[in-house]
């Protein structure tokens, strides 16, 4: 009798423990893509966010260092205030009339985006200005049209 009682108790204990391991989750909110820059069907960079009380933006970019295996990295930052508009304005400023006339690598901006330190440097090649967005682990190059595409502001 004791064995049957212990087996029943053991079965109930294991059964209740197993039930605690399964939890029904709410449907996850899908990320909204603001813009993306592709090259021959390969995504070079993409900006997206997850809507909610605390909107979090994710800037995914492909490392374009010559020595890399073309890995993808991401910068996450809060959408509080007008962070996205400020970032867009900072990047677009490299093509302002005042900065267009300056030599390569003379215009440089370093700032913190989320927890990541970012340095942006201009490079003029064949009369076109290109920027290099650099973090400690990766670099991406963008032309003005690419910046507009990334922020969903193409005409």
C-alpha positions as CSV (number, residue, x, y, z in Angstrom):
1,X,0.0,0.0,0.0
2,X,2.8,2.4,0.9
3,X,4.4,1.7,-2.5
4,X,1.3,2.5,-4.4
5,X,0.8,5.7,-2.4
6,X,4.4,6.8,-3.0
7,X,4.2,6.0,-6.7
8,X,1.0,8.1,-7.0
9,X,2.6,10.9,-5.1
10,X,5.7,10.7,-7.2
11,X,3.6,10.7,-10.4
12,X,1.7,13.8,-9.3
13,X,4.9,15.6,-8.3
14,X,6.5,14.9,-11.7
15,X,3.4,15.7,-13.5
16,X,2.9,19.1,-11.8
17,X,6.6,19.9,-12.3
18,X,6.3,19.2,-16.0
19,X,3.3,21.5,-16.3
20,X,5.3,24.3,-14.8
21,X,7.8,24.1,-17.6
22,X,5.3,25.0,-20.3
23,X,4.0,28.5,-20.5
24,X,1.8,30.0,-23.1
25,X,3.4,33.2,-24.5
26,X,1.7,36.2,-26.1
27,X,2.2,36.7,-29.8
28,X,5.5,38.5,-30.4
29,X,5.3,41.9,-32.1
30,X,6.9,41.8,-35.5
31,X,9.7,44.2,-36.3
32,X,8.9,47.1,-38.7
33,X,11.6,47.7,-41.3
34,X,12.3,51.5,-41.8
35,X,14.6,51.0,-44.7
36,X,17.3,48.8,-46.1
37,X,20.2,49.0,-48.5
38,X,20.8,46.0,-50.8
39,X,23.6,45.3,-53.2
40,X,23.0,42.5,-55.8
41,X,20.3,41.0,-53.6
42,X,22.5,41.0,-50.5
43,X,21.4,43.2,-47.6
44,X,24.2,45.6,-46.7
45,X,22.4,47.4,-43.9
46,X,18.9,47.6,-42.5
47,X,17.1,49.8,-39.9
48,X,14.1,48.4,-38.1
49,X,12.2,48.8,-34.8
50,X,9.8,46.9,-32.6
51,X,6.8,49.1,-31.7
52,X,5.8,49.4,-28.1
53,X,6.0,51.6,-25.0
54,X,9.8,51.7,-25.3
55,X,10.5,51.6,-29.1
56,X,13.9,50.0,-29.7
57,X,15.6,50.5,-33.0
58,X,18.1,47.9,-34.4
59,X,20.6,49.0,-37.1
60,X,22.0,45.8,-38.7
61,X,25.0,46.2,-41.0
62,X,27.3,43.9,-42.9
63,X,31.0,44.3,-42.1
64,X,32.7,45.6,-45.2
65,X,36.3,45.5,-43.9
66,X,38.5,43.8,-46.5
67,X,39.8,41.2,-44.0
68,X,36.3,40.2,-42.8
69,X,34.1,37.2,-43.6
70,X,31.2,39.7,-44.2
71,X,29.6,39.1,-40.9
72,X,26.6,41.0,-39.7
73,X,26.6,43.2,-36.6
74,X,23.9,45.2,-34.9
75,X,23.5,48.4,-32.9
76,X,20.5,48.7,-30.7
77,X,19.3,52.1,-29.5
78,X,16.2,53.7,-28.0
79,X,13.8,55.6,-30.1
80,X,13.0,58.1,-27.3
81,X,12.8,61.7,-28.4
82,X,13.9,62.1,-32.0
83,X,17.0,59.9,-32.0
84,X,16.3,58.6,-35.5
85,X,15.9,62.1,-37.0
86,X,19.0,63.3,-35.2
87,X,21.0,60.3,-36.5
88,X,19.7,60.9,-40.1
89,X,20.6,64.6,-39.8
90,X,24.1,63.8,-38.6
91,X,24.8,61.4,-41.4
92,X,23.2,63.7,-44.1
93,X,25.4,66.6,-42.9
94,X,28.4,65.0,-44.6
95,X,26.8,66.1,-47.9
96,X,26.1,69.7,-46.9
97,X,27.7,72.4,-49.0
98,X,30.2,73.3,-46.3
99,X,31.4,69.7,-45.9
100,X,31.4,68.8,-49.6
101,X,34.3,71.2,-50.2
102,X,36.5,69.8,-47.4
103,X,39.1,67.2,-48.2
104,X,38.7,63.5,-47.5
105,X,38.7,62.4,-43.8
106,X,38.6,66.0,-42.6
107,X,35.0,65.8,-41.6
108,X,34.7,63.3,-38.8
109,X,32.0,62.7,-36.1
110,X,32.2,60.4,-33.1
111,X,29.1,59.7,-31.0
112,X,27.5,57.1,-28.8
113,X,24.5,55.3,-30.3
114,X,22.9,53.2,-27.6
115,X,25.9,51.5,-25.9
116,X,28.1,51.6,-29.1
117,X,30.7,54.2,-29.9
118,X,30.4,55.1,-33.6
119,X,32.8,57.2,-35.8
120,X,31.8,58.5,-39.2
121,X,34.4,59.7,-41.6
122,X,34.0,61.1,-45.1
123,X,35.9,59.9,-48.1
124,X,35.8,61.6,-51.5
125,X,36.3,59.3,-54.5
126,X,36.0,60.4,-58.1
127,X,34.1,63.6,-57.0
128,X,31.5,61.7,-54.9
129,X,31.4,61.8,-51.1
130,X,31.1,58.5,-49.3
131,X,30.9,58.0,-45.6
132,X,32.4,55.1,-43.5
133,X,30.5,54.3,-40.4
134,X,32.9,52.5,-38.1
135,X,32.5,50.8,-34.7
136,X,35.1,48.8,-32.8
137,X,34.2,45.6,-34.7
138,X,33.0,46.6,-38.2
139,X,32.8,49.2,-40.9
140,X,30.1,50.0,-43.5
141,X,30.4,52.5,-46.5
142,X,27.4,54.5,-47.6
143,X,26.6,57.0,-50.3
144,X,24.0,59.7,-49.8
145,X,21.4,57.6,-51.6
146,X,22.1,54.7,-49.3
147,X,21.5,56.9,-46.2
148,X,18.2,58.0,-47.6
149,X,17.2,54.3,-48.3
150,X,18.3,53.2,-44.8
151,X,16.0,55.8,-43.2
152,X,13.1,55.2,-45.6
153,X,13.4,58.7,-47.2
154,X,13.8,57.9,-50.8
155,X,11.9,60.0,-53.3
